[in-house]
């Protein structure tokens, strides 16, 4: 399982609009066959620091996500709302086992 | 929903032992009534950087976790395996809704 944490620093005035677009993208992503989770998390100490917890069955699923209409809409809509370029960290899942996701 | 990401830098020689103890703690934690997820993630670029994705229904559930036997065992077993003190970041969940966890 491939897990990606995407860190976004949002311009404070755009935070509500960003969260609305991001909820929509997350809901669409969960309909993809290769997506197991797409959580949207807001840092307690800095609500403008949002983290996406994306879980894909494999790299092909992550690539397929980038070809969806909901991803393209999100990418274009939120680009001007970011205070700096977003950063992603990739992980391998150790627990749960593959069947537990 | 309260989400906590715990970042651990593990001493490379202790990595397998750390992952064994951490899998055991994660499995025990999932038996707690207030724990929704307890994922163990290994950074692709640095496998000795391990992140726990802990999801609690509320602060009381997070507090209760710290009083369990599996947590106490894990804390004591892995303390000497850490290359530096672990660091935690707390999040509020934006998506999914409460019922989606």
N, CA and C atoms of all chains as a GROMACS GRO file, in nm:
protein
  606
    1UNK      N    1   0.086  -0.118   0.000
    1UNK     CA    2   0.000   0.000   0.000
    1UNK      C    3   0.090   0.124   0.000
    2UNK      N    4   0.057   0.217  -0.085
    2UNK     CA    5   0.134   0.341  -0.096
    2UNK      C    6   0.055   0.453  -0.026
    3UNK      N    7   0.119   0.516   0.071
    3UNK     CA    8   0.054   0.625   0.145
    3UNK      C    9   0.129   0.754   0.111
    4UNK      N   10   0.054   0.860   0.083
    4UNK     CA   11   0.114   0.989   0.052
    4UNK      C   12   0.053   1.094   0.146
    5UNK      N   13   0.139   1.167   0.214
    5UNK     CA   14   0.093   1.282   0.293
    5UNK      C   15   0.127   1.408   0.215
    6UNK      N   16   0.023   1.483   0.179
    6UNK     CA   17   0.042   1.608   0.106
    6UNK      C   18   0.021   1.723   0.204
    7UNK      N   19   0.124   1.805   0.219
    7UNK     CA   20   0.118   1.920   0.310
    7UNK      C   21   0.090   2.046   0.229
    8UNK      N   22  -0.017   2.115   0.266
    8UNK     CA   23  -0.054   2.239   0.197
    8UNK      C   24  -0.060   2.352   0.298
    9UNK      N   25   0.008   2.461   0.266
    9UNK     CA   26  -0.006   2.584   0.345
    9UNK      C   27  -0.101   2.675   0.267
   10UNK      N   28  -0.218   2.699   0.325
   10UNK     CA   29  -0.325   2.771   0.257
   10UNK      C   30  -0.321   2.918   0.298
   11UNK      N   31  -0.349   3.006   0.201
   11UNK     CA   32  -0.364   3.148   0.235
   11UNK      C   33  -0.485   3.160   0.327
   12UNK      N   34  -0.470   3.223   0.443
   12UNK     CA   35  -0.578   3.224   0.543
   12UNK      C   36  -0.713   3.270   0.487
   13UNK      N   37  -0.715   3.368   0.400
   13UNK     CA   38  -0.842   3.417   0.347
   13UNK      C   39  -0.911   3.315   0.257
   14UNK      N   40  -0.836   3.219   0.209
   14UNK     CA   41  -0.890   3.119   0.117
   14UNK      C   42  -0.922   2.987   0.185
   15UNK      N   43  -0.910   2.983   0.317
   15UNK     CA   44  -0.916   2.853   0.385
   15UNK      C   45  -1.051   2.783   0.365
   16UNK      N   46  -1.161   2.853   0.381
   16UNK     CA   47  -1.291   2.786   0.367
   16UNK      C   48  -1.311   2.736   0.224
   17UNK      N   49  -1.275   2.820   0.127
   17UNK     CA   50  -1.288   2.777  -0.014
   17UNK      C   51  -1.198   2.658  -0.042
   18UNK      N   52  -1.080   2.660   0.014
   18UNK     CA   53  -0.987   2.548  -0.004
   18UNK      C   54  -1.047   2.420   0.053
   19UNK      N   55  -1.102   2.428   0.173
   19UNK     CA   56  -1.157   2.307   0.236
   19UNK      C   57  -1.278   2.255   0.158
   20UNK      N   58  -1.358   2.344   0.105
   20UNK     CA   59  -1.473   2.302   0.024
   20UNK      C   60  -1.428   2.226  -0.100
   21UNK      N   61  -1.330   2.281  -0.172
   21UNK     CA   62  -1.277   2.212  -0.291
   21UNK      C   63  -1.211   2.080  -0.254
   22UNK      N   64  -1.144   2.079  -0.140
   22UNK     CA   65  -1.068   1.960  -0.101
   22UNK      C   66  -1.161   1.849  -0.054
   23UNK      N   67  -1.269   1.884   0.015
   23UNK     CA   68  -1.370   1.783   0.051
   23UNK      C   69  -1.428   1.720  -0.076
   24UNK      N   70  -1.456   1.803  -0.176
   24UNK     CA   71  -1.515   1.752  -0.300
   24UNK      C   72  -1.418   1.655  -0.368
   25UNK      N   73  -1.290   1.694  -0.374
   25UNK     CA   74  -1.190   1.607  -0.435
   25UNK      C   75  -1.175   1.476  -0.357
   26UNK      N   76  -1.179   1.485  -0.225
   26UNK     CA   77  -1.165   1.365  -0.142
   26UNK      C   78  -1.281   1.269  -0.167
   27UNK      N   79  -1.402   1.324  -0.171
   27UNK     CA   80  -1.519   1.238  -0.194
   27UNK      C   81  -1.510   1.171  -0.330
   28UNK      N   82  -1.469   1.244  -0.432
   28UNK     CA   83  -1.453   1.186  -0.564
   28UNK      C   84  -1.344   1.080  -0.565
   29UNK      N   85  -1.237   1.106  -0.494
   29UNK     CA   86  -1.124   1.013  -0.494
   29UNK      C   87  -1.162   0.879  -0.433
   30UNK      N   88  -1.248   0.882  -0.330
   30UNK     CA   89  -1.289   0.756  -0.265
   30UNK      C   90  -1.370   0.668  -0.359
   31UNK      N   91  -1.420   0.724  -0.468
   31UNK     CA   92  -1.492   0.643  -0.567
   31UNK      C   93  -1.396   0.570  -0.660
   32UNK      N   94  -1.268   0.608  -0.660
   32UNK     CA   95  -1.171   0.541  -0.747
   32UNK      C   96  -1.142   0.400  -0.695
   33UNK      N   97  -1.130   0.303  -0.783
   33UNK     CA   98  -1.110   0.166  -0.734
   33UNK      C   99  -0.979   0.145  -0.660
   34UNK      N  100  -0.876   0.224  -0.689
   34UNK     CA  101  -0.745   0.203  -0.626
   34UNK      C  102  -0.718   0.292  -0.507
   35UNK      N  103  -0.819   0.365  -0.461
   35UNK     CA  104  -0.801   0.455  -0.347
   35UNK      C  105  -0.867   0.394  -0.224
   36UNK      N  106  -0.791   0.378  -0.116
   36UNK     CA  107  -0.846   0.319   0.007
   36UNK      C  108  -0.886   0.426   0.108
   37UNK      N  109  -0.814   0.536   0.114
   37UNK     CA  110  -0.849   0.646   0.205
   37UNK      C  111  -0.809   0.776   0.140
   38UNK      N  112  -0.878   0.884   0.180
   38UNK     CA  113  -0.841   1.017   0.133
   38UNK      C  114  -0.885   1.115   0.243
   39UNK      N  115  -0.812   1.115   0.353
   39UNK     CA  116  -0.848   1.195   0.471
   39UNK      C  117  -0.795   1.337   0.455
   40UNK      N  118  -0.871   1.432   0.504
   40UNK     CA  119  -0.830   1.573   0.504
   40UNK      C  120  -0.817   1.617   0.650
   41UNK      N  121  -0.698   1.660   0.689
   41UNK     CA  122  -0.665   1.689   0.828
   41UNK      C  123  -0.618   1.833   0.840
   42UNK      N  124  -0.663   1.899   0.947
   42UNK     CA  125  -0.628   2.038   0.971
   42UNK      C  126  -0.544   2.045   1.098
   43UNK      N  127  -0.424   2.099   1.089
   43UNK     CA  128  -0.333   2.102   1.204
   43UNK      C  129  -0.393   2.188   1.315
   44UNK      N  130  -0.395   2.133   1.437
   44UNK     CA  131  -0.451   2.209   1.550
   44UNK      C  132  -0.376   2.340   1.573
   45UNK      N  133  -0.244   2.335   1.566
   45UNK     CA  134  -0.164   2.453   1.599
   45UNK      C  135  -0.163   2.556   1.487
   46UNK      N  136  -0.204   2.517   1.368
   46UNK     CA  137  -0.203   2.608   1.252
   46UNK      C  138  -0.307   2.560   1.152
   47UNK      N  139  -0.433   2.604   1.167
   47UNK     CA  140  -0.541   2.551   1.081
   47UNK      C  141  -0.518   2.574   0.932
   48UNK      N  142  -0.430   2.667   0.895
   48UNK     CA  143  -0.400   2.689   0.754
   48UNK      C  144  -0.300   2.588   0.698
   49UNK      N  145  -0.253   2.499   0.785
   49UNK     CA  146  -0.166   2.389   0.742
   49UNK      C  147  -0.253   2.264   0.735
   50UNK      N  148  -0.284   2.224   0.613
   50UNK     CA  149  -0.374   2.111   0.588
   50UNK      C  150  -0.292   1.994   0.535
   51UNK      N  151  -0.323   1.875   0.583
   51UNK     CA  152  -0.252   1.755   0.538
   51UNK      C  153  -0.354   1.657   0.480
   52UNK      N  154  -0.325   1.607   0.361
   52UNK     CA  155  -0.406   1.501   0.299
   52UNK      C  156  -0.338   1.368   0.324
   53UNK      N  157  -0.412   1.271   0.374
   53UNK     CA  158  -0.362   1.135   0.398
   53UNK      C  159  -0.424   1.046   0.290
   54UNK      N  160  -0.346   1.023   0.183
   54UNK     CA  161  -0.397   0.952   0.066
   54UNK      C  162  -0.341   0.810   0.066
   55UNK      N  163  -0.427   0.710   0.051
   55UNK     CA  164  -0.383   0.571   0.053
   55UNK      C  165  -0.425   0.505  -0.078
   56UNK      N  166  -0.325   0.459  -0.152
   56UNK     CA  167  -0.346   0.394  -0.283
   56UNK      C  168  -0.301   0.248  -0.275
   57UNK      N  169  -0.367   0.164  -0.355
   57UNK     CA  170  -0.327   0.023  -0.355
   57UNK      C  171  -0.189   0.005  -0.418
   58UNK      N  172  -0.151   0.092  -0.511
   58UNK     CA  173  -0.019   0.083  -0.572
   58UNK      C  174   0.009   0.213  -0.649
   59UNK      N  175   0.127   0.219  -0.711
   59UNK     CA  176   0.167   0.340  -0.784
   59UNK      C  177   0.073   0.366  -0.902
   60UNK      N  178   0.027   0.259  -0.967
   60UNK     CA  179  -0.064   0.277  -1.080
   60UNK      C  180  -0.192   0.348  -1.035
   61UNK      N  181  -0.239   0.316  -0.916
   61UNK     CA  182  -0.360   0.382  -0.864
   61UNK      C  183  -0.333   0.529  -0.836
   62UNK      N  184  -0.213   0.558  -0.786
   62UNK     CA  185  -0.178   0.698  -0.762
   62UNK      C  186  -0.168   0.774  -0.894
   63UNK      N  187  -0.113   0.708  -0.995
   63UNK     CA  188  -0.105   0.771  -1.128
   63UNK      C  189  -0.245   0.794  -1.186
   64UNK      N  190  -0.332   0.695  -1.169
   64UNK     CA  191  -0.468   0.706  -1.222
   64UNK      C  192  -0.543   0.822  -1.157
   65UNK      N  193  -0.517   0.842  -1.028
   65UNK     CA  194  -0.582   0.954  -0.956
   65UNK      C  195  -0.552   1.087  -1.025
   66UNK      N  196  -0.428   1.101  -1.072
   66UNK     CA  197  -0.387   1.227  -1.135
   66UNK      C  198  -0.454   1.248  -1.271
   67UNK      N  199  -0.519   1.147  -1.323
   67UNK     CA  200  -0.587   1.159  -1.453
   67UNK      C  201  -0.738   1.179  -1.440
   68UNK      N  202  -0.788   1.193  -1.316
   68UNK     CA  203  -0.934   1.208  -1.298
   68UNK      C  204  -0.975   1.355  -1.314
   69UNK      N  205  -1.104   1.371  -1.344
   69UNK     CA  206  -1.159   1.506  -1.357
   69UNK      C  207  -1.162   1.578  -1.222
   70UNK      N  208  -1.195   1.503  -1.114
   70UNK     CA  209  -1.202   1.570  -0.984
   70UNK      C  210  -1.064   1.618  -0.939
   71UNK      N  211  -0.959   1.542  -0.972
   71UNK     CA  212  -0.824   1.590  -0.937
   71UNK      C  213  -0.789   1.715  -1.017
   72UNK      N  214  -0.818   1.714  -1.148
   72UNK     CA  215  -0.784   1.830  -1.233
   72UNK      C  216  -0.857   1.955  -1.184
   73UNK      N  217  -0.985   1.938  -1.148
   73UNK     CA  218  -1.061   2.052  -1.097
   73UNK      C  219  -0.997   2.106  -0.969
   74UNK      N  220  -0.967   2.014  -0.877
   74UNK     CA  221  -0.907   2.055  -0.748
   74UNK      C  222  -0.774   2.126  -0.772
   75UNK      N  223  -0.687   2.065  -0.851
   75UNK     CA  224  -0.553   2.121  -0.876
   75UNK      C  225  -0.564   2.265  -0.926
   76UNK      N  226  -0.653   2.287  -1.023
   76UNK     CA  227  -0.663   2.421  -1.082
   76UNK      C  228  -0.731   2.518  -0.986
   77UNK      N  229  -0.832   2.470  -0.913
   77UNK     CA  230  -0.905   2.560  -0.824
   77UNK      C  231  -0.818   2.606  -0.707
   78UNK      N  232  -0.738   2.517  -0.652
   78UNK     CA  233  -0.666   2.553  -0.529
   78UNK      C  234  -0.528   2.612  -0.556
   79UNK      N  235  -0.480   2.604  -0.679
   79UNK     CA  236  -0.345   2.654  -0.707
   79UNK      C  237  -0.325   2.797  -0.655
   80UNK      N  238  -0.418   2.890  -0.681
   80UNK     CA  239  -0.396   3.026  -0.632
   80UNK      C  240  -0.422   3.042  -0.482
   81UNK      N  241  -0.469   2.938  -0.416
   81UNK     CA  242  -0.500   2.947  -0.272
   81UNK      C  243  -0.383   2.905  -0.184
   82UNK      N  244  -0.276   2.856  -0.245
   82UNK     CA  245  -0.164   2.804  -0.167
   82UNK      C  246  -0.062   2.914  -0.140
   83UNK      N  247  -0.019   2.921  -0.014
   83UNK     CA  248   0.079   3.022   0.026
   83UNK      C  249   0.220   2.984  -0.020
   84UNK      N  250   0.239   2.856  -0.049
   84UNK     CA  251   0.368   2.807  -0.099
   84UNK      C  252   0.340   2.675  -0.170
   85UNK      N  253   0.434   2.627  -0.252
   85UNK     CA  254   0.407   2.500  -0.322
   85UNK      C  255   0.383   2.387  -0.223
   86UNK      N  256   0.291   2.299  -0.255
   86UNK     CA  257   0.263   2.187  -0.165
   86UNK      C  258   0.378   2.087  -0.168
   87UNK      N  259   0.390   2.010  -0.060
   87UNK     CA  260   0.499   1.913  -0.048
   87UNK      C  261   0.439   1.778  -0.014
   88UNK      N  262   0.493   1.673  -0.074
   88UNK     CA  263   0.440   1.538  -0.050
   88UNK      C  264   0.549   1.447   0.007
   89UNK      N  265   0.511   1.361   0.100
   89UNK     CA  266   0.599   1.258   0.153
   89UNK      C  267   0.533   1.124   0.125
   90UNK      N  268   0.612   1.029   0.073
   90UNK     CA  269   0.562   0.896   0.038
   90UNK      C  270   0.603   0.794   0.145
   91UNK      N  271   0.509   0.704   0.175
   91UNK     CA  272   0.532   0.601   0.276
   91UNK      C  273   0.491   0.465   0.223
   92UNK      N  274   0.555   0.361   0.279
   92UNK     CA  275   0.503   0.225   0.266
   92UNK      C  276   0.427   0.193   0.392
   93UNK      N  277   0.317   0.123   0.379
   93UNK     CA  278   0.240   0.083   0.496
   93UNK      C  279   0.304  -0.041   0.561
   94UNK      N  280   0.325  -0.032   0.692
   94UNK     CA  281   0.375  -0.146   0.771
   94UNK      C  282   0.259  -0.217   0.840
   95UNK      N  283   0.161  -0.138   0.885
   95UNK     CA  284   0.042  -0.189   0.953
   95UNK      C  285  -0.072  -0.096   0.923
   96UNK      N  286  -0.193  -0.141   0.893
   96UNK     CA  287  -0.232  -0.283   0.893
   96UNK      C  288  -0.180  -0.357   0.771
   97UNK      N  289  -0.203  -0.488   0.768
   97UNK     CA  290  -0.170  -0.569   0.650
   97UNK      C  291  -0.257  -0.523   0.533
   98UNK      N  292  -0.220  -0.565   0.415
   98UNK     CA  293  -0.290  -0.522   0.292
   98UNK      C  294  -0.442  -0.537   0.305
   99UNK      N  295  -0.485  -0.646   0.365
   99UNK     CA  296  -0.629  -0.673   0.372
   99UNK      C  297  -0.699  -0.584   0.474
  100UNK      N  298  -0.621  -0.512   0.557
  100UNK     CA  299  -0.683  -0.433   0.662
  100UNK      C  300  -0.718  -0.291   0.622
  101UNK      N  301  -0.690  -0.255   0.496
  101UNK     CA  302  -0.719  -0.118   0.453
  101UNK      C  303  -0.856  -0.107   0.391
  102UNK      N  304  -1.313   1.422   1.549
  102UNK     CA  305  -1.214   1.314   1.547
  102UNK      C  306  -1.077   1.379   1.566
  103UNK      N  307  -1.000   1.322   1.656
  103UNK     CA  308  -0.865   1.372   1.684
  103UNK      C  309  -0.764   1.280   1.616
  104UNK      N  310  -0.680   1.338   1.531
  104UNK     CA  311  -0.578   1.260   1.460
  104UNK      C  312  -0.442   1.305   1.512
  105UNK      N  313  -0.355   1.209   1.540
  105UNK     CA  314  -0.221   1.240   1.587
  105UNK      C  315  -0.120   1.168   1.498
  106UNK      N  316  -0.026   1.243   1.444
  106UNK     CA  317   0.085   1.183   1.371
  106UNK      C  318   0.207   1.186   1.462
  107UNK      N  319   0.258   1.068   1.492
  107UNK     CA  320   0.377   1.056   1.577
  107UNK      C  321   0.495   1.021   1.487
  108UNK      N  322   0.596   1.106   1.488
  108UNK     CA  323   0.716   1.086   1.407
  108UNK      C  324   0.826   1.028   1.495
  109UNK      N  325   0.878   0.913   1.454
  109UNK     CA  326   0.984   0.847   1.528
  109UNK      C  327   1.104   0.828   1.437
  110UNK      N  328   1.219   0.870   1.484
  110UNK     CA  329   1.345   0.839   1.415
  110UNK      C  330   1.408   0.724   1.490
  111UNK      N  331   1.418   0.608   1.423
  111UNK     CA  332   1.462   0.484   1.486
  111UNK      C  333   1.611   0.464   1.458
  112UNK      N  334   1.681   0.411   1.558
  112UNK     CA  335   1.821   0.372   1.534
  112UNK      C  336   1.820   0.258   1.432
  113UNK      N  337   1.896   0.270   1.323
  113UNK     CA  338   1.886   0.173   1.214
  113UNK      C  339   1.900   0.027   1.259
  114UNK      N  340   1.989  -0.001   1.354
  114UNK     CA  341   2.007  -0.140   1.398
  114UNK      C  342   1.885  -0.194   1.472
  115UNK      N  343   1.801  -0.104   1.520
  115UNK     CA  344   1.684  -0.146   1.598
  115UNK      C  345   1.555  -0.146   1.516
  116UNK      N  346   1.567  -0.123   1.385
  116UNK     CA  347   1.445  -0.100   1.307
  116UNK      C  348   1.350  -0.219   1.308
  117UNK      N  349   1.400  -0.339   1.286
  117UNK     CA  350   1.310  -0.455   1.283
  117UNK      C  351   1.243  -0.476   1.418
  118UNK      N  352   1.321  -0.465   1.526
  118UNK     CA  353   1.263  -0.481   1.660
  118UNK      C  354   1.160  -0.372   1.687
  119UNK      N  355   1.189  -0.251   1.642
  119UNK     CA  356   1.094  -0.142   1.661
  119UNK      C  357   0.964  -0.170   1.588
  120UNK      N  358   0.973  -0.217   1.464
  120UNK     CA  359   0.852  -0.241   1.387
  120UNK      C  360   0.771  -0.356   1.448
  121UNK      N  361   0.838  -0.457   1.501
  121UNK     CA  362   0.767  -0.568   1.566
  121UNK      C  363   0.690  -0.517   1.687
  122UNK      N  364   0.754  -0.439   1.771
  122UNK     CA  365   0.685  -0.384   1.890
  122UNK      C  366   0.572  -0.290   1.848
  123UNK      N  367   0.594  -0.215   1.742
  123UNK     CA  368   0.496  -0.115   1.702
  123UNK      C  369   0.374  -0.180   1.638
  124UNK      N  370   0.396  -0.288   1.561
  124UNK     CA  371   0.282  -0.363   1.507
  124UNK      C  372   0.197  -0.419   1.622
  125UNK      N  373   0.262  -0.471   1.725
  125UNK     CA  374   0.190  -0.529   1.839
  125UNK      C  375   0.107  -0.421   1.909
  126UNK      N  376   0.168  -0.304   1.930
  126UNK     CA  377   0.096  -0.193   1.993
  126UNK      C  378  -0.022  -0.148   1.906
  127UNK      N  379   0.000  -0.142   1.776
  127UNK     CA  380  -0.107  -0.098   1.685
  127UNK      C  381  -0.225  -0.195   1.691
  128UNK      N  382  -0.195  -0.325   1.688
  128UNK     CA  383  -0.303  -0.424   1.691
  128UNK      C  384  -0.381  -0.414   1.822
  129UNK      N  385  -0.310  -0.396   1.933
  129UNK     CA  386  -0.378  -0.380   2.062
  129UNK      C  387  -0.462  -0.253   2.065
  130UNK      N  388  -0.408  -0.147   2.007
  130UNK     CA  389  -0.479  -0.018   2.010
  130UNK      C  390  -0.611  -0.026   1.934
  131UNK      N  391  -0.613  -0.102   1.824
  131UNK     CA  392  -0.737  -0.114   1.745
  131UNK      C  393  -0.848  -0.182   1.824
  132UNK      N  394  -0.812  -0.251   1.932
  132UNK     CA  395  -0.915  -0.314   2.017
  132UNK      C  396  -0.978  -0.214   2.112
  133UNK      N  397  -0.917  -0.096   2.128
  133UNK     CA  398  -0.973   0.005   2.219
  133UNK      C  399  -1.100   0.065   2.158
  134UNK      N  400  -1.202   0.090   2.239
  134UNK     CA  401  -1.328   0.139   2.182
  134UNK      C  402  -1.317   0.278   2.119
  135UNK      N  403  -1.222   0.359   2.164
  135UNK     CA  404  -1.214   0.496   2.113
  135UNK      C  405  -1.110   0.516   2.004
  136UNK      N  406  -1.052   0.406   1.955
  136UNK     CA  407  -0.949   0.416   1.851
  136UNK      C  408  -1.010   0.374   1.718
  137UNK      N  409  -1.001   0.459   1.616
  137UNK     CA  410  -1.056   0.427   1.484
  137UNK      C  411  -0.951   0.375   1.388
  138UNK      N  412  -0.828   0.425   1.398
  138UNK     CA  413  -0.719   0.376   1.314
  138UNK      C  414  -0.590   0.386   1.393
  139UNK      N  415  -0.493   0.300   1.354
  139UNK     CA  416  -0.361   0.308   1.416
  139UNK      C  417  -0.263   0.254   1.311
  140UNK      N  418  -0.238   0.336   1.208
  140UNK     CA  419  -0.156   0.294   1.095
  140UNK      C  420  -0.008   0.318   1.126
  141UNK      N  421   0.075   0.228   1.078
  141UNK     CA  422   0.220   0.242   1.093
  141UNK      C  423   0.280   0.258   0.954
  142UNK      N  424   0.348   0.368   0.931
  142UNK     CA  425   0.396   0.406   0.798
  142UNK      C  426   0.548   0.427   0.802
  143UNK      N  427   0.613   0.379   0.697
  143UNK     CA  428   0.759   0.389   0.689
  143UNK      C  429   0.793   0.479   0.571
  144UNK      N  430   0.868   0.586   0.597
  144UNK     CA  431   0.899   0.682   0.492
  144UNK      C  432   0.983   0.616   0.383
  145UNK      N  433   0.941   0.634   0.256
  145UNK     CA  434   1.017   0.574   0.145
  145UNK      C  435   1.160   0.624   0.141
  146UNK      N  436   1.179   0.754   0.160
  146UNK     CA  437   1.312   0.812   0.144
  146UNK      C  438   1.403   0.785   0.264
  147UNK      N  439   1.345   0.742   0.376
  147UNK     CA  440   1.422   0.717   0.498
  147UNK      C  441   1.345   0.616   0.583
  148UNK      N  442   1.366   0.486   0.560
  148UNK     CA  443   1.287   0.383   0.629
  148UNK      C  444   1.299   0.389   0.782
  149UNK      N  445   1.402   0.455   0.834
  149UNK     CA  446   1.416   0.467   0.980
  149UNK      C  447   1.330   0.580   1.036
  150UNK      N  448   1.260   0.652   0.948
  150UNK     CA  449   1.164   0.754   0.990
  150UNK      C  450   1.025   0.692   0.978
  151UNK      N  451   0.968   0.660   1.092
  151UNK     CA  452   0.839   0.591   1.098
  151UNK      C  453   0.735   0.689   1.150
  152UNK      N  454   0.617   0.686   1.089
  152UNK     CA  455   0.508   0.775   1.131
  152UNK      C  456   0.388   0.689   1.171
  153UNK      N  457   0.332   0.717   1.289
  153UNK     CA  458   0.208   0.653   1.332
  153UNK      C  459   0.093   0.748   1.303
  154UNK      N  460  -0.010   0.697   1.239
  154UNK     CA  461  -0.132   0.775   1.209
  154UNK      C  462  -0.241   0.723   1.303
  155UNK      N  463  -0.259   0.795   1.415
  155UNK     CA  464  -0.350   0.749   1.521
  155UNK      C  465  -0.479   0.831   1.515
  156UNK      N  466  -0.593   0.764   1.512
  156UNK     CA  467  -0.721   0.835   1.503
  156UNK      C  468  -0.807   0.796   1.624
  157UNK      N  469  -0.840   0.898   1.705
  157UNK     CA  470  -0.920   0.879   1.827
  157UNK      C  471  -1.053   0.951   1.812
  158UNK      N  472  -1.155   0.896   1.877
  158UNK     CA  473  -1.285   0.963   1.869
  158UNK      C  474  -1.283   1.096   1.944
  159UNK      N  475  -1.201   1.107   2.047
  159UNK     CA  476  -1.191   1.234   2.120
  159UNK      C  477  -1.067   1.231   2.211
  160UNK      N  478  -1.046   1.340   2.283
  160UNK     CA  479  -0.928   1.350   2.369
  160UNK      C  480  -0.930   1.244   2.479
  161UNK      N  481  -1.050   1.214   2.530
  161UNK     CA  482  -1.060   1.112   2.635
  161UNK      C  483  -1.010   0.977   2.584
  162UNK      N  484  -1.039   0.948   2.458
  162UNK     CA  485  -0.992   0.821   2.400
  162UNK      C  486  -0.840   0.821   2.387
  163UNK      N  487  -0.784   0.936   2.352
  163UNK     CA  488  -0.638   0.947   2.343
  163UNK      C  489  -0.575   0.930   2.481
  164UNK      N  490  -0.639   0.987   2.582
  164UNK     CA  491  -0.588   0.973   2.719
  164UNK      C  492  -0.597   0.828   2.764
  165UNK      N  493  -0.710   0.762   2.732
  165UNK     CA  494  -0.730   0.624   2.772
  165UNK      C  495  -0.624   0.533   2.709
  166UNK      N  496  -0.586   0.565   2.585
  166UNK     CA  497  -0.482   0.486   2.517
  166UNK      C  498  -0.353   0.484   2.599
  167UNK      N  499  -0.321   0.598   2.658
  167UNK     CA  500  -0.195   0.608   2.735
  167UNK      C  501  -0.200   0.528   2.866
  168UNK      N  502  -0.318   0.480   2.902
  168UNK     CA  503  -0.330   0.401   3.025
  168UNK      C  504  -0.339   0.251   2.998
  169UNK      N  505  -0.322   0.208   2.873
  169UNK     CA  506  -0.332   0.065   2.842
  169UNK      C  507  -0.199  -0.005   2.864
  170UNK      N  508  -0.209  -0.137   2.884
  170UNK     CA  509  -0.088  -0.218   2.903
  170UNK      C  510  -0.006  -0.226   2.775
  171UNK      N  511  -0.074  -0.231   2.658
  171UNK     CA  512   0.004  -0.242   2.533
  171UNK      C  513   0.081  -0.113   2.507
  172UNK      N  514   0.023   0.002   2.542
  172UNK     CA  515   0.097   0.127   2.526
  172UNK      C  516   0.219   0.131   2.619
  173UNK      N  517   0.200   0.092   2.745
  173UNK     CA  518   0.311   0.096   2.842
  173UNK      C  519   0.425   0.005   2.797
  174UNK      N  520   0.387  -0.115   2.747
  174UNK     CA  521   0.490  -0.207   2.698
  174UNK      C  522   0.567  -0.145   2.582
  175UNK      N  523   0.492  -0.089   2.486
  175UNK     CA  524   0.556  -0.028   2.368
  175UNK      C  525   0.648   0.086   2.410
  176UNK      N  526   0.596   0.176   2.492
  176UNK     CA  527   0.674   0.295   2.534
  176UNK      C  528   0.807   0.253   2.596
  177UNK      N  529   0.802   0.153   2.685
  177UNK     CA  530   0.925   0.113   2.752
  177UNK      C  531   1.018   0.036   2.658
  178UNK      N  532   0.959  -0.048   2.571
  178UNK     CA  533   1.042  -0.130   2.483
  178UNK      C  534   1.115  -0.046   2.380
  179UNK      N  535   1.048   0.056   2.327
  179UNK     CA  536   1.108   0.129   2.214
  179UNK      C  537   1.188   0.252   2.259
  180UNK      N  538   1.177   0.290   2.385
  180UNK     CA  539   1.249   0.411   2.430
  180UNK      C  540   1.397   0.407   2.392
  181UNK      N  541   1.468   0.295   2.416
  181UNK     CA  542   1.611   0.294   2.381
  181UNK      C  543   1.637   0.279   2.231
  182UNK      N  544   1.532   0.256   2.151
  182UNK     CA  545   1.550   0.237   2.007
  182UNK      C  546   1.539   0.367   1.928
  183UNK      N  547   1.504   0.475   1.995
  183UNK     CA  548   1.482   0.602   1.925
  183UNK      C  549   1.611   0.683   1.916
  184UNK      N  550   1.638   0.733   1.796
  184UNK     CA  551   1.759   0.813   1.775
  184UNK      C  552   1.743   0.954   1.831
  185UNK      N  553   1.618   0.996   1.850
  185UNK     CA  554   1.588   1.127   1.909
  185UNK      C  555   1.448   1.120   1.967
  186UNK      N  556   1.410   1.214   2.054
  186UNK     CA  557   1.274   1.206   2.110
  186UNK      C  558   1.170   1.211   1.999
  187UNK      N  559   1.063   1.136   2.016
  187UNK     CA  560   0.958   1.137   1.915
  187UNK      C  561   0.880   1.268   1.920
  188UNK      N  562   0.817   1.303   1.808
  188UNK     CA  563   0.744   1.430   1.799
  188UNK      C  564   0.603   1.401   1.748
  189UNK      N  565   0.505   1.469   1.805
  189UNK     CA  566   0.365   1.446   1.766
  189UNK      C  567   0.304   1.575   1.712
  190UNK      N  568   0.222   1.560   1.609
  190UNK     CA  569   0.142   1.670   1.556
  190UNK      C  570  -0.005   1.630   1.567
  191UNK      N  571  -0.088   1.722   1.618
  191UNK     CA  572  -0.230   1.695   1.637
  191UNK      C  573  -0.312   1.763   1.528
  192UNK      N  574  -0.415   1.691   1.481
  192UNK     CA  575  -0.501   1.742   1.374
  192UNK      C  576  -0.648   1.724   1.412
  193UNK      N  577  -0.731   1.810   1.355
  193UNK     CA  578  -0.875   1.785   1.352
  193UNK      C  579  -0.907   1.727   1.216
  194UNK      N  580  -0.998   1.631   1.213
  194UNK     CA  581  -1.040   1.574   1.086
  194UNK      C  582  -1.142   1.665   1.018
  195UNK      N  583  -1.118   1.695   0.891
  195UNK     CA  584  -1.212   1.772   0.808
  195UNK      C  585  -1.296   1.678   0.722
  196UNK      N  586  -1.232   1.572   0.675
  196UNK     CA  587  -1.297   1.470   0.592
  196UNK      C  588  -1.229   1.338   0.619
  197UNK      N  589  -1.301   1.227   0.632
  197UNK     CA  590  -1.446   1.215   0.616
  197UNK      C  591  -1.521   1.270   0.738
  198UNK      N  592  -1.654   1.274   0.727
  198UNK     CA  593  -1.738   1.311   0.839
  198UNK      C  594  -1.721   1.208   0.951
  199UNK      N  595  -1.766   1.242   1.069
  199UNK     CA  596  -1.749   1.155   1.188
  199UNK      C  597  -1.791   1.011   1.159
  200UNK      N  598  -1.900   0.995   1.085
  200UNK     CA  599  -1.952   0.861   1.063
  200UNK      C  600  -1.868   0.783   0.961
  201UNK      N  601  -1.775   0.851   0.894
  201UNK     CA  602  -1.698   0.785   0.789
  201UNK      C  603  -1.570   0.720   0.838
  202UNK      N  604  -1.542   0.730   0.968
  202UNK     CA  605  -1.418   0.672   1.020
  202UNK      C  606  -1.438   0.531   1.068
   0.00000   0.00000   0.00000
